[in-house]
Amino acid sequence: MMCVKIFKEMEKKAMDWYLKVLKNYVGFSGRARRTEYWMFTLFSVIISLVLMLIEYLVGLPQSLSSLYSLAVLLPSLGVSVRRLHDVGKSGWWLLLGLIPLIGAIILLVFFCQDSESDNNYGPNPKAEGRALV
């Protein structure tokens, strides 16, 4: 019973991270925590997979998943740029993703890194989160 309660609380928090990115859909300034980036990415992948499954089962072309991808394009770019800012990198580093394989690996390393202190892009978002608790 306690496990179900904990899982529901975790699910609510994860959804809050996803909605936070959508609310700040064209915000390219500031910083994004790893949790914010990865929860948004996780929810986006799950939603895309569900939409593709629905399209497959109903026999639709890839219209639903394509519309969803288009709808989250700007929020995805925004949270990616803010994630790079968190590790002290310019948003222009996102262009590395255009280099096949190597670019994606380098970006993955950047997205997984942690930043413990303030930098040119703003205060550490973790410190702000601790102040709220």
C-alpha positions as CSV (number, residue, x, y, z in Angstrom):
1,M,0.0,0.0,0.0
2,M,2.8,2.4,0.9
3,C,4.6,1.5,-2.4
4,V,1.5,2.6,-4.4
5,K,1.4,5.9,-2.6
6,I,5.1,6.5,-3.2
7,F,4.8,5.6,-6.9
8,K,1.8,8.0,-7.3
9,E,3.8,10.8,-5.7
10,M,6.8,10.1,-8.0
11,E,4.5,10.0,-11.0
12,K,3.0,13.4,-10.0
13,K,6.4,15.0,-9.6
14,A,7.6,13.6,-13.0
15,M,4.5,15.0,-14.7
16,D,5.2,18.4,-13.0
17,W,8.6,18.5,-14.6
18,Y,7.1,17.8,-18.0
19,L,4.5,20.5,-17.6
20,K,7.1,22.9,-16.3
21,V,9.0,22.6,-19.7
22,L,5.8,23.0,-21.7
23,K,4.9,26.2,-19.7
24,N,8.3,27.6,-20.5
25,Y,8.1,26.5,-24.1
26,V,10.2,29.2,-25.7
27,G,12.5,29.9,-22.8
28,F,16.0,29.7,-24.0
29,S,17.6,31.6,-21.2
30,G,18.5,30.3,-17.7
31,R,19.3,26.8,-16.7
32,A,17.6,23.4,-16.5
33,R,18.3,20.7,-14.0
34,R,19.0,17.2,-15.2
35,T,15.7,16.0,-13.7
36,E,13.8,18.6,-15.7
37,Y,15.5,17.6,-19.0
38,W,15.3,13.8,-18.5
39,M,11.7,13.8,-17.2
40,F,10.6,15.9,-20.2
41,T,12.5,13.6,-22.6
42,L,11.1,10.5,-20.9
43,F,7.5,11.7,-21.1
44,S,8.0,12.8,-24.7
45,V,9.3,9.4,-25.8
46,I,6.5,7.6,-24.0
47,I,3.8,9.9,-25.5
48,S,5.4,9.4,-29.0
49,L,5.5,5.6,-28.6
50,V,1.8,5.5,-27.5
51,L,0.8,7.7,-30.4
52,M,2.7,5.5,-32.9
53,L,1.1,2.4,-31.4
54,I,-2.4,4.0,-31.8
55,E,-1.5,4.9,-35.4
56,Y,-0.4,1.4,-36.1
57,L,-3.4,-0.3,-34.5
58,V,-5.9,2.1,-36.2
59,G,-4.1,2.1,-39.5
60,L,-3.4,5.8,-39.6
61,P,-0.4,7.4,-41.2
62,Q,2.1,9.0,-38.9
63,S,0.0,12.0,-38.4
64,L,-0.6,12.0,-34.6
65,S,3.1,11.4,-33.7
66,S,4.2,13.9,-36.3
67,L,1.9,16.6,-34.9
68,Y,3.1,15.8,-31.4
69,S,6.7,16.1,-32.5
70,L,6.0,19.4,-34.1
71,A,4.2,20.6,-31.0
72,V,7.1,19.8,-28.7
73,L,9.9,21.0,-31.0
74,L,10.3,24.4,-29.4
75,P,10.0,23.1,-25.8
76,S,12.6,20.4,-26.6
77,L,15.0,22.9,-28.0
78,G,14.4,25.3,-25.1
79,V,15.0,22.7,-22.4
80,S,18.1,21.3,-24.3
81,V,19.6,24.8,-24.5
82,R,18.9,25.4,-20.8
83,R,20.4,22.0,-19.9
84,L,23.6,23.0,-21.8
85,H,23.6,26.3,-19.9
86,D,23.5,24.4,-16.7
87,V,26.9,22.8,-17.5
88,G,28.3,26.1,-18.6
89,K,28.0,25.6,-22.4
90,S,26.4,27.8,-24.9
91,G,23.2,26.7,-26.6
92,W,25.1,26.7,-29.9
93,W,26.7,23.4,-28.7
94,L,23.3,21.8,-29.6
95,L,24.4,22.0,-33.2
96,L,26.8,19.1,-32.4
97,G,23.7,16.9,-32.7
98,L,24.0,17.4,-36.5
99,I,27.2,15.4,-36.6
100,P,26.2,11.7,-36.8
101,L,26.9,9.6,-33.8
102,I,29.8,11.6,-32.4
103,G,27.7,14.7,-31.9
104,A,25.0,12.7,-30.1
105,I,27.5,11.1,-27.8
106,I,29.1,14.4,-26.9
107,L,25.7,16.0,-26.2
108,L,24.7,12.9,-24.1
109,V,27.8,13.5,-22.0
110,F,26.9,17.2,-21.5
111,F,23.3,16.4,-20.7
112,C,24.4,13.9,-18.0
113,Q,26.9,16.2,-16.3
114,D,26.0,18.0,-13.1
115,S,26.8,21.6,-12.3
116,E,27.2,22.4,-8.6
117,S,27.7,26.2,-8.7
118,D,26.5,29.4,-10.3
119,N,27.7,30.2,-13.8
120,N,27.3,32.9,-16.5
121,Y,23.8,31.6,-17.3
122,G,22.4,32.1,-13.8
123,P,22.3,30.7,-10.3
124,N,22.3,26.9,-9.7
125,P,18.7,25.7,-10.1
126,K,19.4,23.0,-7.4
127,A,20.1,25.7,-4.8
128,E,16.8,27.3,-5.7
129,G,15.0,24.0,-5.3
130,R,16.6,23.4,-1.9
131,A,15.4,26.8,-0.7
132,L,11.8,25.8,-1.5
133,V,12.0,22.6,0.5
